[in-house]
Amino acid sequence: MIEAVVQNLGYAGLFLASFLSATLIPLSSEGAVALMAGGKFNPVMILTVATIGNSLGALVNYLVGIWGGRFLFSRYIKIKDSARIRAERTYGRWGAPILFFSWLPVVGDPLTLAAGVLRVNPVSFLLWVVAGKAFRYWAILWGVGILAP
């Protein structure tokens, strides 16, 4: 499905796929990046568009965490207090740099949501998230032989 969107919409499709895959919606943008890298698209634009889209999607999670995270966790997601305390300790120990790993599957989306709940500084949030997302997309492009060091 994502491949069809990217083929039909180009960079706009990549932005959409990257944005949605960074929210709590279970999608993946890696295939879209690799698909575009094999075509006529500019690798720097691919890197830029995917990073911006994915980072803005992570920002949505952050804002959900700020505006309704505690309510969601207590009412619908049923996170135990012990898990919340663990998350607070993790952020307390590592701080915002842990958000560099927001690109990782499975843990990335909850990290960005928890950052909002814990009111991580928004500038630090964006710096670390953008760095992690850019690294991920650079690695994909490098892996398919488009961007070499």
Secondary structure, 3 states (H helix, E strand, C coil): CHHHHHHHHCHHHHHHHHHHHHCCCCCCCHHHHHHHHCCCCCHHHHHHHHHHHHHHHHHHHHHHHHHHHHHHHHHHHCCCHHHHHHHHHHHHHHCHHHHHHHHCCCCHHHHHHHHHHCCCCHHHHHHHHHHHHHHHHHHHHHHCCCCCC
